[in-house]
Amino acid sequence: MTSSFKFLIFFLTCIRFLYGSEQDRLFYDAIRAEASGDTDLAIKFYLQASQIAHTANLHGNLANLYFEEGKFGHSILHFRKAILLNSENSELSTNLAFAYEKAGVQNAKSKFLDTYFSADFLPFWIIILNIVIWFSVVLVIYIFFFKESKRLLFYSIPILTALFVLSSYAVHFSSNQKALKLREIIVLHSSDSNNTNIVQLRRFAGEKSLANTSVSSGESLIVDLDENKKHKFHKVSNGDIWYLVRSSDNKSKGWIKEDEFGWLIEPIS
């Protein structure tokens, strides 16, 4: 092993250690600030820590602080982020429901498809699909080589076909759900001087454009895609970036400014 290669490994190890230590330091600084009653400073430290790494505890703590300040859009955003990282934490789900209630935003009830065909179940359905495919192949080979009764194949075909169709649909639907999560945003607040909880979706990108409709802080929207399958946005002359968004039921659609929402999953630059 060359000395330059050893130095590179040492350098990368140090960077990883420093970044890990920095994230921990910011997290505990936030806890101390929170304990002392300095909510704004605690939020600042938590946000800085979230730029380094994401944890359910971090976003859960942030959500609670925003809730205390009455910033329910921010609270909903970070509860959602925390649940993505720890979906089994029932306390987070309960707090999220309470935040929705305080924000006056209707929390979409979980449907059968949204539960068992959600993005979280995608790995499960991929495994099931592969099992069905390989079992079918093995069954055909077994019948062919061992001269088993074709009646076995006759009875197996409908069952395997049904399982194949179900698992294929599940993989397709779950994949779409996962893709939508990458485009999902949470409305935070208006960027105007009043900083209200009602955000106008514009007909065109820009402050001077008329409102097409309005949405409330805490609502979930989906960012549209352009012809290149990228997030559809427009940068206006003053440097502001606007995104074309819509509600999940397609009833509300328009342009929203970048600082009026938060990404559920931060896009990769």
Buried (B, 14 or more C-beta within 10 A) or exposed (E): EEEEEEEEEEEEEEEEEEEEEBBEEBBEBBBEBBEEEBBEBBBBBBBBBBEBBBBBBBBBBBBBBBBEEEBBBBBBBBBBBBBBBBEEBEEBBEBBEBBBEBBEBEBEEEEEEEEBBBBBBBEBBBEBBEEBBEEBEEBBEEBEEEEEEEEEBEEBEEEBEEBBEBBBEBBEBBBEBBEBBBBBBBBBBBBEEEEBBBBBBBBBBBEEBEEBBBBBBBBBBBBBEEEEEEBBBEEBEEEBEBBBBBBEEEEBBBBBBBEBBBBBBEEEE
